[in-house]
Amino acid sequence: MERRELSDKKEEQKARFLDVTALDLYELIKLFVSILSAQAWQHLGLRVKTGTDRIEKDFERAKVAIDCVTFLVDKLEPHVVDQERNEMRKVLADLQINFARLSTEG
């Protein structure tokens, strides 16, 4: 009976994890855009760092995240509907504007 319980727990743990390799390529890229955008906001110091209660600014990392989002959005554009395209472009523009504003503040 103990073996069965262990087996059930292992299966339950497997079910909790999303197999990202099973996602459609464009859905996976959307996920990356979302994650990188969240990272960029954190590195701009406009969101609390995940898992902490601190604001930390790192403009070099913010720029890398924004550059990656730019590249991925460009790749996604032909494969998404207008509403998604507009939303992604708006988020990207907001990130770029905030980066320009914050990185030049002294």
N, C-alpha and C positions, 0 to 999 in steps of 0.2 A: 504494500500500500504506500509506503514511503517513496518508492521509486516513481509511482504514478503521480504523486503530488509534485515531485521535482520536475517530472516531465511536463505536467500541466503548467507549472510556474514558468518553465522555459518557453513554452508555446505562448503563454500570456505576455511574456517580455518581448518576444519576437513580434507579436501583433501590435505592440505599442510603438514600434519603430517603423517609420515610413521608409520604404525602399526607394530612395530618390532615383536610382537607376531605372526604375519602372516608369517614371514620369515621362511624358512626351517632352521632347527636347525644348520646345518653346515654353512649355509650362515650367520646366526647370530653369530656363533663362529668366523668366518672370520672377521666380523665387529668388534667384541670385540678385536681380535688380532690387527687390524688396529688402533683402538682407544688407546689401551694400549701401542702399539709401539710408537705412537705419544707422549703419555704422558711420556714414558721413555726417548725419545730424549729431551723433554723439561726439565725433571728433571736432566738429565745429563748436562744440560747447553749448549746443542748443537743446540737448537732451541729457538727462542723467545717464551716466554709464551703467549699462545693464549689470545687475548684481551688486550695485553700490548705491550710495546716496550722494555721489560726487559728480561734479561737472569737471571734465578734463578736456582741454583744447589741444589738438595736435593737427595743425593745418597741413602738414606734409601727408599724413594719413588721410585726412579729409580729401585732399586733392587726388590722391590715388583712387580712393573710393568713387569720387565723382567722375574721374576719367574712365573708370571701368563701367560705371552706370551709363555714361555717354556711349561708349562702344557697344554695350549690350542693347541699349535702346535702339541704336541705329540698326543693329542686326534684327531686332524684333519687329520693327515698324512694318515691313511688308506682310507680316504674318498675324497681325492683330487687327481687330475692328477699330473704327475711328475713335470710339469712346475710350478704349484702352490706350490708344496712341496718344490722344490728347491728355489723358491723366498722367501717363509716363512723362510726356514732354513738360507738363506743368511742374511735376515734382523735380525734374531735372533742372528746369529754369530756376525754381526756388532755391535749389542747392547751389547753383552757380552764382546767383545773385547774392545769397548769404555768404558764400565763400569770398567773393570779391569784396563785399562790405566789411566782413570781419577780419580778413587777412591784411587789410590795409589800415585798420585802426591801430593807433599807436599806443 
